[in-house]
Amino acid sequence: MVQEVDPKGKQPQASLPDLKETHETAGEAAIRTDNDEEWREEFPYPWDEDEIVTRRDTLRFLLAGSGALFLATSALAIIGNLPACPNVKAVPVAKVGELRENEWRVFDFPDQYAQGILINVPGKGLRAYSDVCTHLSCAVVYEGNGRLHCPCHDGYFDAATGNAVAGPPIRPLPLIQLAISNGIIYAVKEVPR
């Protein structure tokens, strides 16, 4: 209740409550209180357990999250650069004498998701490379003139060495080591260069 002070020095009088505010009946107040309590029962929230998050807590969370992401990325980079398992299964590619000079064949190596190309280069013998161009991963084909061609961006590689000779590629093709056993040529291992 608010007390009013008379400026002429009379005794303070208690002011009457505003009629507009107190016009509701006791029943209406009880209904309003019940409605207020209904939503609290339907959507309970533990107000006493609620904590205020400070800027310092937010910065700690961001710093810890960034550190965790950095460590995870570093671990994935290290795992990705580990050498592959040395127990690579040899894949049969062709029979000895099956490819004449300037003939070539595409084969799956080391599995069905990657391919290699076997070429009988005139005067040099059998050579095998990954058929994935080192520029933008297009498949290369042998032209028959001692060069491998990447049709995507007109890149050329020397069939005898696998080195890039023209176009956008600057890195050589990865070499696939070959082994001959019982008249069969096997692709054994891919050597990145």
Secondary structure, 3 states (H helix, E strand, C coil): CCEECCCCCCCCEECCCCCCCCCCCHHHHHHHHHHHHHHHHHCCCCHHHCCCCCHHHHHHHHHHHHHHHHHHHHHHHHHHCCCCCCCCCCEEEEECCCCCCCCEEEEECCCCCCEEEEEEECCCEEEEEECECCCCCCECEECCCCEEEECCCCEEEECCCCCEEECCCCCCCCEEEEEEECCEEEEEEEECC
